[in-house]
């Protein structure tokens, strides 16, 4: 937990209602919570704690500082920052105005940011004819196009509040929360780096039709219909070895420019999990949180793990900093290597048909033979599915170690 100390903090304690303006009409809301900790600084003042509230998640802010009338928030392990000036309106109320910056993206990627801590937040009224969005939905993104893809929507609604997630072939959209007002469903997520906004309208035939934004750079249409029996394609059939291959071969650098290869002696006769990941990928972080205790539990019995990170920027200094930061924050006990750019990921491992998504886990036995690949993860937001995903993985690893 990080604590921040200022003699007179610009941010008053309480709940700050924040928003990111993706487009002129698309606004992504989230909540920032500012609290006094039980710790005191050397002057006897309470130190501050900041949290981003993302659905059912409470995410500690990684770094916070003040300079003049401005605040600077580094929300998480991802390479992002919120820069804002504190201002006062005509009624004497304080508010924040600034930008959200994603340094991991090429170019000047910024999004307008606003926040206020007024207690006057209007709640929508409960309508007698309010449709119920709860249930399991068969969803299609970019329907009718070459890029069309399927997903499972799982939504829960109580009065006008809604939450849930989308499961896709490459993972889930983690914790989504929002509102169901009249015939409009709005769900969103902000974890410090990833900006997801889903809006849909209930049609007369009880199907959904809407739009999805990922930050300001991506927008697509989506549709959905209720289907309790709908299932996604098996996650172990999306990425596989090409004919003639039985194992992986690679040699990639770590943050200190040391090359690491599967041919290294430390991996001889070991069960090896190769995690295809990226510092920008929230589902990859969920998988990392599963793999770390798995490694600690089974390492002495012959388990090794290698993380292959694919990044969006070809800047070695940035990549070194990112790998070291990720290893430090998560206390990752196994190697993290830079495997290349996301745009050229499949070229770096030519023995695979393709890298279908992030994360992808490649499981090899003690003879170096690839036994299984798993694309995506059913993350914490999926509840029982997450627990099953973890149990299935551990059981499979145990069998290979026997």
PyMOL commands that set and color helices and strands:
alter all, ss='L'
color gray80, all
select helices_A, chain A and resi 265-267+282-301+316-330+342-348+380-382+384-401
alter helices_A, ss='H'
color red, helices_A
select strands_A, chain A and resi 14-21+27-40+46-54+57-60+63-67+70-74+80-88+94-102+110-116+135-141+149-158+161-168+171-172+176-181+184-190+195-202+208-214+218-226+251-253+259-261+271-277+303-311+335-341+360-364+370-375
alter strands_A, ss='S'
color yellow, strands_A
deselect
rebuild
show_as cartoon
